[in-house]
């Protein structure tokens, strides 16, 4: 994520998610996760980006930073949806590994990846149907500097993974507060979401991975939640931990979404106890 992208997004913030763009309720487009799809911070939801319904378009641009001290992940991207039915997204990721590169004399100081996503609503509705909203998602990931992943045992520099997400907003479902519940199943062999390539010397077949999110609407603009993302363990040189976070989102209007989270990423590439702050800004329509 370049400083120019951040500056452009922050410059738009005073503009604005309730009855402006689109016809959907405030915050029902979710935030933009680190791989570009609409959802939480680390888990995709079944919702479509933006606020478009029926024959309307919706979309978002976003920038995210996760800093654990040893690592820093910067992501920027955009997404677009049509008729609350289909979503396309793109995210560019850069993981700074200066601490590890210095200690291990690695030839590069970052790992980089592009993520192209598509999501299709299969049936149901987030609020108004008897069934939850269910969506099928596909993500094509391309690791763009493969020297380090190949050295540690990764088998390929690109791959396609699939997920199914189910989301439901229960009005008054948590002691009178609105409650969002999401569950996702992902079929993937990505190492550290793909930043360390795909497959490994320990395992080279995709795994079925569980992910989940819960959010409580403290009021129409503030949402407090938790997330969990199961990870595979394909590489022999280091373990890969499941990810967890506690997040707080603020939607002052349908134009702007701000998310802050405390993340626990466990062990990443031999460095343990990777915890830190997640910050994200999103401009929607």
Backbone bond lengths (Angstrom), bond angles and torsions (degrees), N, CA, C in turn:
res aa  C-N    CA-C-N  psi(-1)  N-CA   C-N-CA  omega(-1)  CA-C   N-CA-C  phi
1 X - - - 1.455 - - 1.514 108.04 -
2 X 1.287 117.75 119.59 1.444 120.59 -177.72 1.519 110.35 -84.37
3 X 1.325 115.45 159.62 1.461 119.80 176.85 1.525 111.09 -62.03
4 X 1.333 116.31 -31.41 1.464 119.27 179.44 1.514 111.64 -64.81
5 X 1.343 117.15 -40.35 1.468 120.42 178.14 1.512 110.72 -63.54
6 X 1.348 116.29 -45.88 1.456 120.00 179.83 1.515 110.96 -61.18
7 X 1.323 117.01 -44.98 1.452 120.90 -179.18 1.524 111.84 -61.63
8 X 1.333 116.58 -39.92 1.465 120.35 179.65 1.518 110.90 -64.98
9 X 1.339 116.42 -42.33 1.463 119.63 -179.82 1.523 111.34 -67.98
10 X 1.333 116.96 -44.14 1.457 119.81 -179.83 1.521 111.37 -64.63
11 X 1.327 116.42 -32.04 1.450 119.64 178.18 1.512 113.31 -66.19
12 X 1.342 116.89 -24.37 1.458 121.06 179.49 1.518 112.45 -86.75
13 X 1.324 119.01 -12.55 1.453 121.58 -170.40 1.520 114.89 -60.36
14 X 1.326 121.05 -37.22 1.451 118.82 -177.86 1.513 113.44 -65.10
15 X 1.355 118.04 -12.66 1.452 119.94 -176.75 1.511 110.52 -63.29
16 X 1.238 127.53 -31.67 1.461 123.92 -156.29 1.510 132.73 -142.09
17 X 4.521 119.67 -150.00 1.371 160.18 -49.30 1.523 111.33 -75.01
18 X 2.123 156.90 107.88 1.391 150.59 153.56 1.465 107.21 -146.96
19 X 1.283 120.59 -60.60 1.449 116.29 179.97 1.505 111.30 -140.08
20 X 1.294 118.59 15.05 1.455 122.12 -179.95 1.496 111.54 -71.99
21 X 1.325 118.39 -104.89 1.452 121.39 -178.53 1.515 111.20 -73.11
22 X 1.317 116.26 143.48 1.460 120.08 176.12 1.509 112.93 68.11
23 X 1.350 116.32 175.06 1.454 121.61 -176.38 1.521 113.50 -113.33
24 X 1.314 118.09 -1.33 1.454 119.94 -177.98 1.522 111.58 -80.96
25 X 1.340 115.32 161.35 1.449 120.92 -178.26 1.524 111.05 -69.25
26 X 1.316 115.19 155.84 1.451 122.52 178.98 1.522 111.22 -53.95
27 X 1.337 116.93 134.07 1.465 126.18 175.12 1.520 114.15 75.05
28 X 1.350 119.16 -1.04 1.464 119.73 -178.25 1.527 112.78 -77.99
29 X 1.333 118.14 -3.86 1.461 121.04 170.66 1.518 112.26 -88.46
30 X 1.337 116.71 -3.13 1.450 120.88 -179.25 1.516 112.59 67.02
31 X 1.306 114.93 -170.42 1.463 122.14 172.63 1.528 108.36 -99.46
32 X 1.316 116.94 -173.14 1.470 121.46 174.16 1.520 107.96 -106.15
33 X 1.341 116.83 118.93 1.453 120.14 179.39 1.523 110.40 -74.11
34 X 1.325 117.28 172.59 1.458 121.08 -172.59 1.524 113.56 -64.51
35 X 1.357 117.47 -16.91 1.463 120.51 177.40 1.532 112.42 -101.39
36 X 1.343 117.24 8.75 1.453 121.47 171.22 1.507 116.66 100.20
37 X 1.337 118.75 -22.53 1.458 121.46 -177.43 1.522 110.84 -76.18
38 X 1.333 116.64 156.59 1.460 120.76 175.18 1.516 109.73 -68.73
39 X 1.345 115.45 136.29 1.450 120.08 -179.81 1.504 110.96 167.19
40 X 1.336 116.48 -140.33 1.448 121.19 174.20 1.512 109.39 -92.43
41 X 1.346 116.43 -141.42 1.453 118.86 177.96 1.515 112.97 -89.87
42 X 1.351 116.43 -39.69 1.465 120.37 -176.16 1.524 112.39 -121.53
43 X 1.335 118.20 -0.54 1.465 122.35 -176.58 1.524 109.89 -129.97
44 X 1.343 119.00 129.57 1.467 120.41 174.48 1.528 110.75 -76.87
45 X 1.329 116.52 143.75 1.463 122.65 175.23 1.525 109.23 -105.82
46 X 1.327 116.06 172.50 1.463 121.26 178.70 1.525 112.31 -78.99
47 X 1.327 118.63 -7.38 1.463 121.55 -179.14 1.519 110.11 -72.30
48 X 1.335 115.34 158.16 1.459 122.27 175.43 1.519 109.54 -98.65
49 X 1.304 117.17 145.98 1.451 122.15 -177.39 1.526 111.68 -61.84
50 X 1.322 116.73 151.43 1.455 121.65 177.07 1.520 112.05 77.44
51 X 1.345 114.80 -158.50 1.462 120.59 -172.96 1.526 113.37 -131.45
52 X 1.337 117.12 17.47 1.457 120.02 -178.93 1.528 112.27 -75.71
53 X 1.324 116.26 144.35 1.464 123.26 173.18 1.526 108.84 -130.35
54 X 1.335 116.04 168.59 1.464 122.57 177.29 1.527 111.31 45.83
55 X 1.335 118.62 -112.33 1.467 121.41 -177.43 1.532 111.88 -96.52
56 X 1.308 118.12 19.41 1.460 121.38 -176.18 1.527 112.04 -95.00
57 X 1.332 114.39 152.64 1.462 122.01 172.17 1.526 109.03 -94.46
58 X 1.315 115.87 152.40 1.456 122.09 172.54 1.515 108.92 -141.58
59 X 1.317 116.15 169.81 1.455 117.80 178.65 1.509 112.40 177.75
60 X 1.325 115.11 177.94 1.457 121.00 -179.26 1.519 109.93 -160.28
61 X 1.325 116.00 153.23 1.455 123.22 165.34 1.520 106.39 -121.61
62 X 1.337 117.12 150.38 1.457 118.70 -174.44 1.520 111.01 -151.30
63 X 1.313 114.52 161.99 1.459 122.79 172.04 1.524 107.92 -143.16
64 X 1.334 116.32 138.01 1.463 122.14 -174.63 1.518 109.91 -137.32
65 X 1.332 115.53 144.59 1.463 121.38 172.97 1.527 109.19 -134.57
66 X 1.338 115.46 132.72 1.456 122.59 172.45 1.522 107.07 -122.48
67 X 1.339 116.78 123.73 1.460 120.73 -175.42 1.523 109.11 -127.68
68 X 1.348 116.43 117.58 1.464 120.93 179.12 1.523 112.50 -105.97
69 X 1.314 117.31 2.07 1.451 120.80 -174.78 1.515 111.74 95.99
70 X 1.345 117.29 -55.29 1.465 121.22 176.46 1.524 111.89 -81.76
71 X 1.325 116.63 -30.78 1.461 122.08 -177.98 1.527 109.81 -130.65
72 X 1.332 115.26 153.85 1.466 120.51 172.20 1.523 108.82 -138.96
73 X 1.324 115.72 120.73 1.455 121.73 178.32 1.524 109.20 -103.75
74 X 1.328 116.24 119.96 1.463 122.71 174.88 1.520 108.74 -112.17
75 X 1.319 115.73 131.06 1.462 121.79 -179.11 1.516 109.26 -134.95
76 X 1.316 116.60 138.89 1.458 122.07 172.21 1.519 108.06 -139.37
77 X 1.337 116.97 147.85 1.454 118.92 -178.40 1.509 112.82 -175.00
78 X 1.321 114.66 -171.86 1.458 122.06 -178.03 1.517 109.23 -150.74
79 X 1.337 115.19 157.66 1.459 121.00 178.02 1.517 108.88 -146.40
80 X 1.333 115.46 156.25 1.458 121.49 178.93 1.520 108.33 -143.03
81 X 1.330 116.42 145.51 1.466 121.03 178.32 1.519 109.86 -135.26
82 X 1.336 115.38 159.19 1.459 120.51 177.53 1.527 109.54 -135.10
83 X 1.335 115.16 130.33 1.463 123.90 172.75 1.530 112.35 59.59
84 X 1.332 116.91 24.88 1.469 120.72 -178.09 1.528 110.91 53.63
85 X 1.326 115.91 33.69 1.457 121.37 -173.71 1.526 112.88 -126.63
86 X 1.333 117.46 -38.31 1.456 120.77 -176.24 1.527 109.28 -136.91
87 X 1.319 116.56 144.81 1.459 122.40 -178.92 1.525 109.96 -134.01
88 X 1.322 116.61 138.58 1.461 123.27 172.11 1.522 107.79 -122.39
89 X 1.338 116.62 141.92 1.453 119.40 -176.08 1.525 110.78 -145.66
90 X 1.334 114.56 160.09 1.457 122.06 175.39 1.519 108.50 -144.89
91 X 1.334 116.29 138.30 1.461 121.39 175.50 1.519 109.34 -139.41
92 X 1.311 115.91 141.02 1.465 122.47 174.17 1.527 107.70 -115.48
93 X 1.340 115.95 125.79 1.453 121.70 -174.28 1.529 110.98 -117.55
94 X 1.327 114.84 143.30 1.462 121.20 173.23 1.518 108.38 -135.45
95 X 1.328 117.23 119.16 1.457 122.54 177.12 1.523 108.63 -103.25
96 X 1.319 116.66 110.67 1.450 120.66 176.93 1.521 110.75 -77.33
97 X 1.337 116.74 126.36 1.465 121.84 -176.19 1.526 110.15 -123.52
98 X 1.326 117.22 39.76 1.460 121.33 -175.14 1.533 111.84 -56.96
99 X 1.342 117.04 -43.31 1.467 120.47 -177.82 1.527 110.72 -61.48
100 X 1.339 115.87 -48.10 1.456 120.62 -179.41 1.520 111.29 -67.98
101 X 1.322 116.45 -41.25 1.469 120.25 -178.92 1.525 111.52 -61.53
102 X 1.338 116.30 -39.51 1.456 119.61 178.85 1.517 112.44 -68.82
103 X 1.342 116.51 -42.04 1.466 120.59 -177.22 1.517 111.95 -69.85
104 X 1.342 116.82 -36.10 1.468 120.80 -175.16 1.522 113.13 -104.48
105 X 1.336 117.56 6.11 1.473 122.34 -179.59 1.528 111.38 53.98
106 X 1.341 115.46 47.17 1.459 119.75 -179.94 1.524 110.71 -77.01
107 X 1.329 117.77 152.89 1.464 120.51 -176.02 1.523 113.91 -77.08
108 X 1.329 118.99 -13.39 1.461 121.60 -179.12 1.520 109.21 -134.72
109 X 1.324 116.56 154.11 1.467 121.15 -176.38 1.521 112.67 -108.91
110 X 1.341 117.45 10.42 1.460 119.81 177.91 1.519 110.17 -152.29
111 X 1.328 115.27 157.89 1.457 123.83 170.53 1.517 107.23 -119.30
112 X 1.338 116.74 134.98 1.464 120.45 -171.12 1.524 110.78 -129.69
113 X 1.331 115.25 147.24 1.454 120.41 -176.91 1.525 111.13 -152.27
114 X 1.335 115.92 143.06 1.462 123.30 169.70 1.525 108.72 -108.94
115 X 1.331 116.10 138.63 1.464 121.88 -178.97 1.521 108.90 -126.29
116 X 1.341 116.44 120.59 1.463 123.05 176.20 1.523 107.66 -108.36
117 X 1.324 117.51 123.86 1.456 120.74 -173.88 1.511 113.43 -123.55
118 X 1.338 115.30 152.15 1.465 123.17 171.82 1.523 107.66 -140.21
119 X 1.323 116.43 140.08 1.459 121.79 -179.80 1.529 108.88 -137.87
120 X 1.331 116.19 138.87 1.471 121.63 -176.43 1.529 109.00 -129.47
121 X 1.324 116.77 124.07 1.464 119.99 175.71 1.514 108.81 -74.15
122 X 1.333 116.75 122.79 1.458 121.68 -176.23 1.521 112.08 -88.71
123 X 1.319 117.24 -46.38 1.470 121.21 179.62 1.514 108.81 -167.93
124 X 1.334 115.41 173.05 1.453 121.53 177.07 1.515 113.10 79.48
125 X 1.331 114.82 178.22 1.455 121.66 179.88 1.526 108.73 -144.95
126 X 1.311 116.28 147.47 1.450 121.34 -177.40 1.529 112.14 -58.47
127 X 1.349 117.34 -34.48 1.464 120.97 -174.12 1.521 112.85 -125.40
128 X 1.339 118.62 -45.14 1.452 121.76 -159.88 1.522 114.98 -97.37
129 X 1.314 119.74 -9.81 1.458 122.41 -179.62 1.529 109.67 -96.94
130 X 1.347 116.79 158.80 1.452 119.60 174.24 1.518 111.65 -68.38
131 X 1.337 116.77 -26.56 1.453 121.82 179.03 1.526 110.55 -96.64
132 X 1.319 118.37 148.85 1.471 119.60 174.18 1.519 110.13 -65.47
133 X 1.321 115.94 161.51 1.456 119.45 173.83 1.516 108.61 -75.20
134 X 1.337 115.90 127.61 1.462 122.02 -176.68 1.521 108.14 -122.89
135 X 1.332 115.98 133.00 1.465 121.10 -177.25 1.521 109.99 -135.99
136 X 1.326 114.56 148.05 1.455 123.28 173.68 1.518 108.63 -104.21
137 X 1.330 117.02 130.00 1.452 120.85 -179.97 1.517 112.23 -122.80
138 X 1.323 115.22 147.76 1.466 122.98 174.68 1.522 107.90 -128.12
139 X 1.337 116.47 139.45 1.454 121.06 175.93 1.525 109.66 -133.67
140 X 1.319 115.35 121.40 1.466 120.84 172.68 1.522 107.18 -96.92
141 X 1.335 116.21 122.07 1.451 121.56 -176.21 1.525 110.11 -117.06
142 X 1.330 115.03 138.02 1.464 120.57 -178.56 1.530 108.73 -131.77
143 X 1.331 116.44 110.56 1.455 122.33 176.27 1.529 107.00 -78.21
144 X 1.324 117.61 124.42 1.467 119.92 -166.34 1.521 114.66 -100.17
145 X 1.334 119.92 -4.09 1.475 121.40 171.09 1.529 107.01 -139.44
146 X 1.326 115.74 93.51 1.462 123.53 -162.86 1.529 114.00 -90.76
147 X 1.322 118.95 -0.53 1.463 120.41 -173.83 1.529 112.08 -58.91
148 X 1.322 117.25 -51.11 1.461 120.43 -178.38 1.527 111.55 -66.63
149 X 1.369 119.95 -49.21 1.465 119.02 177.22 1.526 113.63 -55.83
150 X 1.325 117.32 -41.55 1.466 119.87 178.99 1.525 111.04 -63.89
151 X 1.322 117.51 -38.68 1.461 121.87 -179.29 1.523 111.75 -63.87
152 X 1.338 117.69 -34.90 1.469 120.21 -177.27 1.525 112.65 -91.46
153 X 1.353 117.75 3.23 1.452 119.71 172.21 1.506 117.44 116.22
154 X 1.329 119.15 -0.92 1.463 120.60 177.89 1.528 110.35 -63.36
155 X 1.329 116.54 144.14 1.457 121.57 -172.99 1.525 114.03 -94.91
156 X 1.332 118.24 -21.94 1.474 120.20 -176.72 1.520 109.41 -154.38
157 X 1.335 115.10 157.48 1.466 120.00 -176.75 1.519 113.01 -99.66
158 X 1.334 118.50 -1.14 1.467 120.42 177.77 1.521 109.12 -151.17
159 X 1.314 115.18 157.70 1.459 119.73 -179.31 1.521 108.27 -168.48
160 X 1.336 115.25 162.90 1.463 122.05 174.56 1.514 108.56 -117.27
161 X 1.322 116.73 131.73 1.451 120.91 177.19 1.519 110.04 -123.17
162 X 1.326 116.04 157.60 1.459 122.02 -177.62 1.523 109.72 -124.71
163 X 1.323 115.72 152.69 1.464 120.14 174.64 1.524 109.71 -147.12
164 X 1.321 115.38 153.93 1.455 123.29 171.96 1.519 107.52 -120.76
165 X 1.332 116.78 127.44 1.460 121.70 -178.88 1.524 109.79 -121.56
166 X 1.319 116.42 142.76 1.460 123.27 175.40 1.524 108.28 -127.21
167 X 1.341 116.95 127.03 1.465 122.03 -176.30 1.518 110.37 -130.58
168 X 1.332 115.38 143.04 1.469 121.35 177.13 1.527 109.25 -145.01
169 X 1.336 115.41 133.57 1.457 121.97 172.62 1.518 107.95 -103.81
170 X 1.339 116.25 113.33 1.464 122.46 179.19 1.523 108.48 -92.98
171 X 1.337 116.96 109.90 1.455 121.20 -179.37 1.525 109.26 -69.31
172 X 1.320 116.68 121.17 1.457 121.40 -177.59 1.514 113.72 69.00
173 X 1.331 117.74 20.27 1.456 121.42 -171.61 1.508 115.82 -78.63
174 X 1.336 118.87 -10.14 1.465 121.44 -179.77 1.526 108.84 -125.73
175 X 1.345 115.66 83.21 1.469 121.91 -179.63 1.533 111.75 52.97
176 X 1.330 114.79 42.69 1.451 121.22 179.25 1.508 114.94 93.17
177 X 1.323 118.08 -12.17 1.464 121.92 177.41 1.529 109.77 -94.39
178 X 1.332 116.19 144.86 1.455 119.94 177.05 1.529 109.99 -65.76
179 X 1.334 115.48 139.81 1.462 121.88 -174.07 1.516 109.62 -126.11
180 X 1.332 117.15 124.43 1.462 121.84 174.78 1.522 109.14 -103.92
181 X 1.343 115.63 130.12 1.455 121.91 178.67 1.526 108.15 -126.35
182 X 1.311 116.89 131.20 1.467 121.92 178.80 1.517 110.28 -135.13
183 X 1.331 115.79 138.85 1.452 122.18 172.11 1.518 109.76 -129.32
184 X 1.329 116.36 137.92 1.468 121.82 -177.03 1.520 109.51 -133.38
185 X 1.329 115.53 137.21 1.460 122.19 170.93 1.524 107.77 -114.35
186 X 1.332 116.39 125.97 1.464 121.86 -176.59 1.532 109.39 -118.34
187 X 1.332 116.70 138.78 1.462 123.08 177.49 1.515 107.05 -110.90
188 X 1.350 117.26 104.75 1.461 119.94 -167.28 1.524 111.20 -154.30
189 X 1.340 115.68 154.07 1.468 121.97 169.40 1.533 110.15 -126.56
190 X 1.316 116.18 27.05 1.464 120.70 -178.61 1.526 110.60 -74.11
191 X 1.316 116.11 134.29 1.463 122.14 175.16 1.525 108.84 -92.07
192 X 1.341 115.96 120.75 1.473 121.20 -175.23 1.529 110.01 49.66
193 X 1.323 114.58 53.42 1.475 126.64 -179.81 1.527 112.97 63.73
194 X 1.331 118.26 8.97 1.462 122.38 -178.99 1.507 114.25 111.91
195 X 1.324 117.90 -13.19 1.461 120.85 179.74 1.524 111.65 -64.58
196 X 1.348 116.94 -25.29 1.466 121.31 173.49 1.527 110.90 -107.28
197 X 1.319 117.10 32.65 1.450 121.11 177.00 1.512 112.91 77.87
198 X 1.340 115.53 -162.70 1.465 121.15 -170.60 1.521 109.84 -137.48
199 X 1.331 115.49 134.62 1.449 120.32 -175.57 1.513 110.77 70.39
200 X 1.340 115.86 168.27 1.449 117.86 -178.44 1.506 112.89 -161.94
201 X 1.338 114.80 -176.41 1.449 121.01 -179.90 1.526 111.80 -71.40
202 X 1.327 117.81 -23.19 1.459 121.20 178.79 1.524 111.74 -86.70
203 X 1.324 117.16 -37.83 1.467 121.94 -178.54 1.517 108.43 -154.56
204 X 1.327 116.35 134.82 1.462 119.95 -177.80 1.520 112.42 -127.98
205 X 1.300 117.64 19.07 1.459 121.23 176.19 1.519 109.39 -114.65
206 X 1.341 118.39 148.82 1.463 120.22 -179.67 1.527 112.18 -62.29
207 X 1.303 116.09 150.12 1.454 123.69 176.53 1.524 109.25 -112.10
208 X 1.335 116.21 152.24 1.460 121.83 173.07 1.517 107.53 -92.12
209 X 1.326 116.72 114.85 1.453 122.54 -168.78 1.528 111.09 -116.66
210 X 1.320 116.00 139.77 1.467 121.96 -177.27 1.526 110.26 -97.31
211 X 1.337 115.20 138.89 1.460 121.61 176.96 1.526 108.68 -139.33
212 X 1.317 117.13 152.17 1.452 119.16 -179.69 1.510 113.05 -157.67
213 X 1.343 114.87 155.63 1.463 122.53 178.08 1.520 109.12 -141.86
214 X 1.327 116.08 143.92 1.459 122.98 171.32 1.521 107.59 -134.77
215 X 1.337 116.90 132.86 1.450 120.93 177.89 1.508 111.43 -135.91
216 X 1.313 117.06 136.59 1.463 122.96 177.28 1.525 108.20 -111.44
217 X 1.346 116.56 125.73 1.453 122.07 178.37 1.523 108.43 -80.57
218 X 1.322 116.49 104.50 1.462 120.48 178.15 1.528 110.45 -66.59
219 X 1.313 115.76 -31.49 1.469 125.11 169.55 1.522 104.98 -160.40
220 X 1.341 120.53 -179.09 1.468 119.28 -176.47 1.527 115.12 -59.16
221 X 1.336 118.41 -19.73 1.462 120.62 -174.53 1.524 114.22 -105.47
222 X 1.329 118.27 -23.02 1.464 121.42 -175.22 1.521 110.53 -113.48
223 X 1.349 116.45 132.22 1.466 122.12 -179.72 1.523 108.29 -130.78
224 X 1.332 115.73 129.67 1.464 122.31 178.08 1.518 108.87 -114.68
225 X 1.335 117.77 131.87 1.459 118.27 -175.20 1.513 114.04 -155.22
226 X 1.325 114.12 179.07 1.466 122.81 176.60 1.525 108.15 -133.97
227 X 1.339 116.03 155.52 1.462 121.81 178.19 1.518 110.02 -138.65
228 X 1.315 114.59 155.49 1.467 121.43 175.66 1.522 107.75 -142.95
229 X 1.332 116.61 137.98 1.463 121.67 178.27 1.521 109.84 -137.48
230 X 1.326 116.43 115.65 1.452 121.60 177.12 1.521 109.54 -74.80
231 X 1.328 116.89 143.84 1.453 121.97 -177.59 1.524 109.50 -123.52
232 X 1.331 118.88 152.39 1.468 121.53 174.52 1.527 110.24 -77.58
233 X 1.312 117.23 175.07 1.458 121.63 179.63 1.527 107.59 -138.44
234 X 1.330 115.58 76.02 1.463 121.75 -169.84 1.517 114.80 -94.43
235 X 1.320 117.61 -22.83 1.462 121.08 -171.05 1.525 111.21 -102.18
236 X 1.325 115.77 134.86 1.453 119.98 -177.66 1.511 114.41 -77.03
237 X 1.338 119.66 -22.46 1.462 121.01 -172.50 1.528 112.41 -75.51
238 X 1.349 117.51 -19.19 1.465 120.56 -178.51 1.521 109.33 -160.36
239 X 1.323 115.64 151.71 1.454 119.88 175.33 1.519 110.83 -77.90
240 X 1.326 116.28 159.92 1.465 121.79 176.54 1.524 108.44 -123.39
241 X 1.316 116.46 123.35 1.457 122.04 -173.75 1.521 111.59 -93.10
242 X 1.333 115.86 152.52 1.455 121.07 168.96 1.525 108.74 -67.95
243 X 1.340 115.42 152.22 1.465 120.56 -178.66 1.521 110.65 -104.13
244 X 1.338 115.89 146.86 1.461 122.36 177.52 1.523 108.52 -142.21
245 X 1.328 115.80 151.47 1.464 118.84 172.41 1.525 111.25 -154.27
246 X 1.313 114.27 160.01 1.474 123.19 170.13 1.520 105.67 -118.70
247 X 1.342 117.36 124.08 1.457 119.89 -171.39 1.530 112.37 -126.67
248 X 1.322 113.96 154.13 1.457 122.44 175.55 1.520 107.63 -131.74
249 X 1.333 116.26 121.75 1.463 121.55 -178.46 1.522 110.19 -113.43
250 X 1.315 115.70 143.15 1.462 122.52 178.65 1.525 108.51 -127.15
251 X 1.338 116.49 124.09 1.461 123.13 179.19 1.524 108.33 -118.97
252 X 1.329 118.38 89.11 1.467 119.89 -179.50 1.515 112.91 -66.40
253 X 1.320 117.48 -23.66 1.466 122.54 177.52 1.517 107.13 -163.79
254 X 1.318 116.95 -177.18 1.458 120.11 178.49 1.517 113.00 -75.48
255 X 1.289 117.12 -3.75 1.464 119.56 179.41 1.523 112.49 -90.74
256 X 1.318 118.47 -34.37 1.456 121.15 -170.25 1.520 111.33 -123.97
257 X 1.324 116.79 137.49 1.451 123.41 169.85 1.516 109.39 -131.30
258 X 1.324 116.49 131.62 1.455 122.65 178.87 1.522 108.33 -121.87
259 X 1.324 117.16 133.82 1.456 121.61 -179.15 1.520 109.29 -130.82
260 X 1.331 115.20 132.27 1.465 121.83 171.34 1.518 107.45 -124.87
261 X 1.333 116.79 142.68 1.464 119.93 -178.36 1.515 109.87 -148.87
262 X 1.337 115.04 153.63 1.448 121.95 168.04 1.513 107.19 -102.08
263 X 1.314 117.50 119.27 1.460 121.95 -172.68 1.523 111.22 -108.57
264 X 1.324 115.07 144.87 1.457 122.80 173.19 1.526 106.73 -123.41
265 X 1.330 116.06 104.08 1.458 122.32 -176.11 1.526 112.35 -101.53
266 X 1.327 117.49 1.25 1.458 120.89 176.49 1.515 112.99 63.52
267 X 1.335 115.79 -133.98 1.468 121.56 -179.96 1.520 110.48 -92.19
268 X 1.320 115.90 131.39 1.468 122.02 174.52 1.521 107.81 -129.34
269 X 1.328 116.61 115.16 1.477 122.55 174.81 1.520 112.16 50.08
270 X 1.311 116.58 53.31 1.474 127.90 175.38 1.525 114.53 81.31
271 X 1.341 119.04 -14.35 1.465 120.60 179.14 1.525 108.74 -93.75
272 X 1.325 116.69 121.86 1.455 121.84 -173.66 1.529 111.61 -93.59
273 X 1.341 114.47 171.05 1.472 123.05 174.45 1.521 112.39 54.69
274 X 1.327 115.80 50.22 1.460 120.83 179.28 1.531 109.60 -86.88
275 X 1.318 115.42 94.60 1.460 122.17 176.96 1.517 108.48 -122.62
276 X 1.322 115.89 152.29 1.451 117.86 179.40 1.505 113.17 175.65
277 X 1.302 115.46 -168.07 1.461 122.89 -172.58 1.526 111.21 -96.73
278 X 1.328 115.11 137.64 1.456 124.15 175.31 1.519 107.23 -112.79
279 X 1.321 117.62 128.69 1.461 122.48 176.31 1.524 109.22 -132.34
280 X 1.332 116.57 136.68 1.450 120.50 -179.19 1.523 110.14 -145.40
281 X 1.332 115.88 141.36 1.460 122.01 173.44 1.523 108.60 -125.17
282 X 1.340 115.81 138.26 1.466 121.79 -177.52 1.515 109.96 -134.74
283 X 1.321 115.44 135.88 1.462 122.16 173.43 1.518 107.49 -111.72
284 X 1.344 117.37 122.38 1.466 122.37 -173.31 1.512 111.71 -119.10
285 X 1.351 115.04 164.92 1.466 120.18 170.47 1.516 109.09 -148.23
